[in-house]
Amino acid sequence: MDELERVDPELFNLIKQEETYQIESVRLIPSENYVSRAVLQATGSILANKYSEGYPGRRYYEGQQFIDQIETIVIERAKRLFGAEHVNVQPYSGTPANLAVYTALLKPGDGLMGLALPHGGHLSHGWNVSLSGNFWRPIHYTVDRETHRIDYEQVRRLAKSERPRMIITGATAYPRQFDFKIFGEIAREVGAYLLADISHIAGLIVAGVHPDPVPYADVVMTTTHKTLRGPRGAMILCRKEIAPQIDKAVFPGIQGGPHNHTTAAIGVALKEASSPEFKNYGCQVVRNAKALADELLARGFQLVSGGTDNHLIVIDLTNKQVIGRKAAQALDRAGIVCNYNTIPYDPRKPFSPSGIRLGTPAVTSRGMKEQEMRQIGAWIDKVIARIDDETVIARIAGEVREFSRQFPAPGLIQ
Ligand SMILES: *Cc1c(COP(=O)(O)O)cnc(C)c1O
């Protein structure tokens, strides 16, 4: 990055500081990861210079002889990896991709049914501060008060009484697996489309450690930058019959020209995700989450739903007498990065909720295993127990820095 340093030392220095932070901290935000150097190189390539509105073979600009080949390769890789009939690789990110799906298949005011945000759902699933909750009629199902799991009978009852035009399955803070088959049955019973938003779990599905929605859903949306370990972007997978509507909704419905540098980087990530090593990665992500959950349970932490089946954990800190935001901030000072999060039926407000959310995708990309998860669990316990003791937190921060340096992160130079 010598040229960046020369032209813009101010931004160069901040990027370098962020890089050091990513090297020296234990990153437990479940939606974050480390991409490979190959993905970074495609993202930073000259493809950023290019305009190519339209789709391969049907562009509104000349000069697409290489871009068409790139996008076609990426589409074919995605179709093969997920077993999908049709794939659109142009969405800029997950939220616009979801908006494109709704635009394609719903009329304004149609019922859109998703998991409620405080129960682990995503803003773009019809929450009221999002366009999705204003342009369409939001309907929300919740998790069970005792088990913290999706209550499929409640979903069925609600679908029958509210008659949504689309049901969404998928979440950002749900530590258990989804039964896509039941969701598919419910959607068919009420004549709704089923959208599976697998943004968080796409990499686990590819690795075979989470059930696959493709046989049951009309549309599958995923971001490419979470467990899939690609650049920031998204893809929409769908059945052939609705492909024209989906494509039209992405462009020209919601977006302009595709980000070709991102498209190419998605292709690199898909190639990497097709490897046997990636299967091992996905398995280890889940094993690590279980190991971290076990360590936390053994130390008296209460976990939403009692544990995890996937890559993430939500801790209910109520019994520790610490609120989520304070815990997340203290952990960050100790070099352990996570986010504060609501818990189901949280008595506290969303900007100061009772929980924190942790995930293992990024630390697993650095080669950490169960033994390291136990160490991380012990640090979390120590920080929460000594939350006001800056001496203890500073000592842990030093240990975390030294520990993190032993696990080179893909894509970063150490
Ligand atoms: C992350 C996420 C999104 C949105 O992705 P952005 O790229 O941040 O817009 C949508 N749905 C789910 C379930 C997600 O986890």
The ligand as an SDF file (V2000), in Angstrom:
LIG
                    3D

 15 15  0  0  0  0  0  0  0  0999 V2000
  -26.2460   -9.3400    7.7880 C   0  0  0  0  0  0  0  0  0  0  0  0
  -27.6340   -9.6790    7.4290 C   0  0  0  0  0  0  0  0  0  0  0  0
  -28.3470   -8.9690    6.4530 C   0  0  0  0  0  0  0  0  0  0  0  0
  -27.9040   -7.6640    5.8450 C   0  0  0  0  0  0  0  0  0  0  0  0
  -26.7030   -7.5460    5.3560 O   0  0  0  0  0  0  0  0  0  0  0  0
  -26.0180   -6.1190    5.0760 P   0  0  0  0  0  0  0  0  0  0  0  0
  -25.0070   -6.5170    4.0780 O   0  0  0  0  0  0  0  0  0  0  0  0
  -25.4810   -5.6440    6.3770 O   0  0  0  0  0  0  0  0  0  0  0  0
  -27.0620   -5.2070    4.5110 O   0  0  0  0  0  0  0  0  0  0  0  0
  -29.6040   -9.4170    6.1010 C   0  0  0  0  0  0  0  0  0  0  0  0
  -30.1380  -10.4850    6.7040 N   0  0  0  0  0  0  0  0  0  0  0  0
  -29.4980  -11.1710    7.6610 C   0  0  0  0  0  0  0  0  0  0  0  0
  -30.1500  -12.3520    8.2800 C   0  0  0  0  0  0  0  0  0  0  0  0
  -28.2260  -10.7810    8.0590 C   0  0  0  0  0  0  0  0  0  0  0  0
  -27.6060  -11.4580    9.0310 O   0  0  0  0  0  0  0  0  0  0  0  0
  1  2  1  0
  2  3  1  0
  2 14  2  0
  3  4  1  0
  3 10  2  0
  4  5  1  0
  5  6  1  0
  6  7  2  0
  6  8  1  0
  6  9  1  0
 10 11  1  0
 11 12  2  0
 12 13  1  0
 12 14  1  0
 14 15  1  0
M  END
$$$$
